[in-house]
């Protein structure tokens, strides 16, 4: 991240991500809040790209900006129309103060920490992160990967069985 264009892109994406995350909490319409959340997810994916984490960026776009956001939009659209606005609460000022203090603490710690610098990025073993993650999943971590996939298939079959309508004979 030594090139000036990458540094400028990082700070622009960071500002966009923070602004859209703030707008998620500020807007009153839930659909607008989800749209700002999608923008925030895409901004985070852009930050990953500037940090040379291409696989994590693609996963961020596919899972968060894609699947999770569509799920949220469907949930909002399928609920009654009367509950689509964020009503104000009486304790929003104390929550804002606490959130501001936490944010200020994070900024203070980030600015006053001496971050370790790596040598040259060309010496990194993860030049192409997707290929390295694929090799890791198929070589040393193949057994945990397969166990996780079997557990996910079992969970999916269980969810289908739970929501499947039962027979009329079983109900009586």
HELIX and SHEET records of a PDB file:
HELIX    1   1 UNK A    4  UNK A   26  1                                  23    
HELIX    2   2 UNK A   30  UNK A   50  1                                  21    
HELIX    3   3 UNK A   54  UNK A   59  1                                   6    
HELIX    4   4 UNK A   60  UNK A   68  3                                   9    
HELIX    5   5 UNK A   69  UNK A   77  1                                   9    
HELIX    6   6 UNK A   81  UNK A   83  5                                   3    
HELIX    7   7 UNK A   92  UNK A  112  1                                  21    
HELIX    8   8 UNK A  121  UNK A  123  5                                   3    
HELIX    9   9 UNK A  129  UNK A  138  1                                  10    
HELIX   10  10 UNK A  142  UNK A  163  1                                  22    
HELIX   11  11 UNK A  168  UNK A  171  1                                   4    
END                                                                             
